[in-house]
Amino acid sequence: MSTLEIKNLHVQVETNDGPKPILRGVNLTVGSNEVHAIMGPNGSGKSTLAYSIAGHPAYEVTEGEVLLDGENLLDMSVDERARAGLFLAMQYPVEVPGVSVANFLRTAKTAMDGQAPKVRQWIGEVNAAMERLRMDPAFAQRDVNAGFSGGEKKRFEILQMELLRPRFAVLDETDSGLDVDALRIVSEGVNRLHDDSEAGFLLITHYTRILRYIKPDYVHVFVNGRVAEQGGPELADRLEEEGYDRFLK
């Protein structure tokens, strides 16, 4: 069993007018095999939480800790955080021209495990995972995210997650821009890892649509850089009916 603990996290970003606080003391604990939905209005700090945990240089942590089984991720480099078992599915994945999907995946797996996977076994695992995500085998020869549709980018993020099998996955608006069919396929990928491993999930979303397919154990509402309310799945249902107006008055 593993635990991801976010303790009194304060984060700021640099603007033309100077430093701007975004997160203002976030406390959150995610256990193995738990799904935590992070919801809230635009600009509430949801994506800032994701990028801060992952180590994006534009987000300066001014106070607090992010502990993975007692080890402070904030003291680690980005690649060390990944090797420790953290995975971030980005809202806007970057293109990597000249690097094929197949090479990217094998390099990532080698970096995670400290040794290259056995070729025949690895190819079988990749092909099987791509088939589960309804991805054409030719996809493996394309350059990473270059010319990908929104749905292809999100499926590729889930493909990485399935193959790398992290201890904790942070999914930043994975449902953004997906049609119903793509949303279902992506959600199935998340649910498979949840069912087949001890992975814990932070699922960041603005809407409740994805929660029809991925059932959260806990829901946390972010407002103005803080957790304004938390509860079970019923809180998401209430947000669907009432929206965020009561938090913004």
N, C-alpha and C positions, 0 to 999 in steps of 0.2 A: 504493500500500500504506500502510495506517495501523496504528498501534500504540496500545493502551491499556495503560499500565503503572501498576500499583499497587505503591508502594514503602513498606515499613515502616509500614503504616497502623495507627494506634492510634485507637480511637474509644470514647467514653464517653457514657452517658446519665445524666440527673439523676433520682434517686429520692428518696423521703422520707428515706432514710438518707444522702443525699449522692451524689456522683458514683460511678457504677458502670462500670468498664471492661468493654467488650464485645469489641472487636477488640484484639489484643495483638501487632501486628507482622505484618501480612499482606503478602506479596509475591506478585505474580501478573502475568503479561504475556499479553495477548491480541492476536493479529495479525488482519489482515483475513482474512475467510472462514474463520476458525477457530471451532469450537464447544467451549467449555469448560463442563463440567458441575460445579457446586458442590454437593456433597452433605455430609451430616452429620446428627447427631441434633438434636432440638429444642433450641433455646437455644444453639446452637454459634456463632451470629454470621452466618449466611448472609444473612438479610434485612437485618441491620444493614449488611452490605457494600453491598447494593443501594441502600439509602436514603442511605447516606453518600456514595456516588458521585454520586447524583442531587442531593444538597444538601438533604435534609430537615432542618429546623431543630432537631428534637429530638435529633439525633445530632451530638455535638461531636467534631470531629477534633482530637486533641491532638498528633499527630505524624504525619509521613509526607506523601506526595504521591500524586496521581492524575493522571498525564500522558496527554494525548491528543495524539499527535504532538509531544511535547515541551512542550505548553502545560498548565500546572497547572489542572485543572478546579476545584480547591478555591478558587482565586482568583476564580472566576466566579460570577455569580448563576445561579439555576436556569434561567432562560430562555436565558442565554448558553451554558450547558452543552448545552441542547437544540439551539441553533443551531450549536454546534460539532460536532454529530453524535451526541449521546448520547440514547438512548431507554430509558425504564424502563416495563415492563409490571408494574403493581402487583399484589400478591396480593389487596388489598382496594381496588379502585378507588372513588373518591368519587363521590357523586351531585352533579349540577349542575342543579337544577331551573330551568326557564325558558330553558335553552340547548339548542337542538336539536342532534342528532348532525350534521346537515348543516352548520349554522353553525359548530359547534365544529371540524369537520374543515377547513373552508375557512379559518377564522381561524388555525388551527395551521399550515396550509400556507403562508399568507401571511406569518406570523411567521418561519417557517423560511427561506423563499426571499427575503424582502424585498420581494415584490410579489405581488399577488393572481393566482391562476391564471386562465387563460382559461376562462370559464364553461362553454361547451359541452364543451370537452375535459375539464375537471375533473369535470363530471357523468358523463361517460362512464367516466372512470377510477374514480370512486367506485362507480358501478353495477356495473362489471366486478369490482372487488375484493369487493363485497358478494356478488355471485353466486358467486364462487369460495369464499367462506366460508359459503355456503348461508344467507344472511341475506335476509329479506324486504325488498323495496324500501321498504316503509312504515317500516322501522326508522329510516331517515334523519330522519324527522319526530318521533321520540320525544325526550324530554329525556334528556340524557347520564346514563346509568346509573340513572335513576329507574325503579324497579320492574323492573329487568333481573334475569333469572335469573342464577345463577352462570355458566352456559355462555355467555349473551349478553354478560356483562361481559368474559369472556375473549376471545370473538370480536371484540368491539369494540376491545380492546387490540391484537389482531393486525391488525385493519383499519387502525388508526392507523399501526402499524408499516409495513405494506405501502405505505401512501400517502405517508408521510413519508420512508421509505427512509433510515434513520439509518446512520451509519458503525459504531456499536456499539449493540447492544440488550442490555439487562439484563432477563431474564425471571424474575420472582420467583414461584416456585411456580405457574407458569401451568397446571400440570396439576391443581391443587387443586380438588376438587369436580366434576370433569368425568366424564361417563360415557364409555364407549368411543368412541361415534360422535363426540361433541364433541371428545374428545382427538385423534382422528384428523384432524378438520378443522382444528383449531388447529395441530397439528403440520405439516400440509401447508402452512399459511400461513408458518410459520417456514422450512420447507425451501425454499419458493419464493423467499423473499428471499435465503436462503443461496445458492441456485443462480443467481439472476439478478443478484446484486450482489456487492460485495466486503465486505459487512457481517460483522463479527465478533459472537459471541454469548457472553454469560455466562448460562448456564441453571441457575438455582437450583432444586433439587428435593430432597425428602426421600426419594422412592422412585425406583426404576429404571423405572417403568412408561413414562414419557414417552420414555425413552431407547431404547425399542423402535421408536419412530417418528422420533426425531431422534438421529442418530448423533453422539456427541461425539468430538472428536479427543483431548481430554484430560479427565481426571477429577481433581478436587481434593476431599479430605475435610477438612472443617472440624471441629475439636474445640476447645472452650474458647477460641474467638477466634483460633485459629491454623490454618494449613494443616498437618495432621498427616501426610498422605500424599498423593502424587499419582502419576498414571500414565496409561495409555491406557484404552480402553474396557473392557479386561479387568478393571480395578479395580472398575467398576460391577457386573460379573457376580459378582465375589467378594463385594461388599457385599450383593448380592441373596441369596447363599447364607449368609453368615456374620453379617450385620447389623453393628452398630457396637459390640458388646460389647467387642471386643478393644481399642478405643480408650478405653474408659471405666473400665478396671480400674486 
